[in-house]
Amino acid sequence: MATAPELLSTYLEPIAEGLTPGQAEKILAIRPTDELLNRAQELADKSNAGTLSEQERAEYEYYVDVDDVIGLLKAKARCLLGRQAS
């Protein structure tokens, strides 16, 4: 059985195959806002302390899931740009 990252990568592959170098560069430029980083850190701290509410846990899991998707897209964008440079 495929792991979650492998499954996600499989679904993102068709998107990645259609990326242009310009789109890949835009994906690599994506950065979270300071507000988002601060909120994610707040939730991480509460998670580590075991004090997350159910709503906060769902929010934190959503942030982690989105970060996984963006991380995979960035990896695919780097691969594309690496092939273009070769």
MOMO-V312145 format. One record per pair of residues at least 24 apart in sequence whose ideal C-beta (glycine too) atoms are under 8 Angstrom apart, sorted by sequence separation. I is the first residue (numbers start at 1). GAP is how many residues later the second one is. If there is no record, write none. Layout:
BEGIN
i = <I I>
gap = <GAP GAP>
END
This chain:
BEGIN
i = <39 36 30 27 30 27 28 27 28 27 28 24 25 24 28 23 24 24 25 12 16 19 24 15 19 21 8 12 16 21 8 12 15 16 19 5 9 13 16 21 4 8 12 16 5>
gap = <24 27 40 43 44 46 46 47 49 50 50 52 52 53 53 54 54 56 56 57 57 57 57 58 58 59 60 60 60 60 61 61 61 61 61 63 63 63 63 63 64 64 64 64 67>
END
